[in-house]
Amino acid sequence: MDTRALKLFLNLSETLHFGRTSEQLHISTSALSRGIKQLEETLGVTLFERDNRKVILTEEGRLLQAYARESLQAWDTFRETLMQESQDLRGEISVYCSVTASYSFLYDILSDFRQRHPRIELKLHTGDPAPAIQRVISGREDIAIAAKPDQLPTGLAFRRITVSPLVFIRPKSSSDKLANLHPSSREEWAKTPMIVSEEGIGRDRVDAWFKRLKITPKIYAQVAGHEAMVSMVSLGFGIGVVPKIVLDNSPLADKVQVLDTASELGFYDVGLCTLEKRLKSPIIKAFWN
């Protein structure tokens, strides 16, 4: 079965950028444009509205996006089931996680799996953990290592790896004016420069904490990725909130210190997540097990 056209379309429907999709799929922009045009001609509809500035998915495109995800996943599951019958699992699994998770958990998770299933290829993508679950839900990734949200989305399976408290951190250098800062009153917290996540569970917890104390925080910077947050705090730009596991694995751990604050920010429940329906795939199930 030739699934290339659907894969081209699905990638473009997610990036909405011809150049980026061309790079990810290692094809020329002109070849991508021809592929999309042929698909539109076959279906007799316009899938994308495009001009020199932006690409927009049409209503027909959104319908095809849902169909393409379901069809490609169903095809992969069927193909993998046939392989399972011959006791020879082959295929590809895409995994998304933060940089910290990649060297904190992946070796232990993958070492045994690689020995058992050497023909299954792994595609690892790293980045900000905030969009990890959404990347799984959208079908861009098979599995992600992510923090469990307070309300787990319907249809998502989660398997715990570890838990880690969220902690306030400040610079450690004695020459930094923030090194001895220990805000305790609402007024002091309101004047304290904060380094916070752009989005995600950590940001939600921080916002809720300040709201509960009726404090309008002084946000110095919004950062994508906890590792970058540790860097900014170590340089004295402000106080940040990160999972302790990130701090424990950071090369800058000796340049920051944890505030002794009963923040009530709770814990990061870190684990693997995938769509429940993807567990029907023999290679996803093998990874999960």
Secondary structure as UniProt FT lines:
FT   HELIX           4..15
FT   HELIX           18..25
FT   HELIX           29..43
FT   STRAND          48..50
FT   STRAND          55..57
FT   HELIX           59..85
FT   TURN            86..87
FT   STRAND          91..97
FT   HELIX           99..104
FT   HELIX           106..116
FT   TURN            118..119
FT   STRAND          120..126
FT   TURN            130..131
FT   HELIX           132..137
FT   TURN            138..139
FT   STRAND          143..147
FT   TURN            154..155
FT   STRAND          156..171
FT   TURN            174..175
FT   TURN            177..180
FT   HELIX           186..191
FT   STRAND          193..197
FT   HELIX           201..212
FT   TURN            213..214
FT   STRAND          218..223
FT   HELIX           226..234
FT   TURN            235..236
FT   STRAND          239..243
FT   HELIX           244..248
FT   TURN            251..252
FT   HELIX           253..255
FT   STRAND          256..258
FT   STRAND          267..275
FT   HELIX           276..280
FT   HELIX           282..288
//
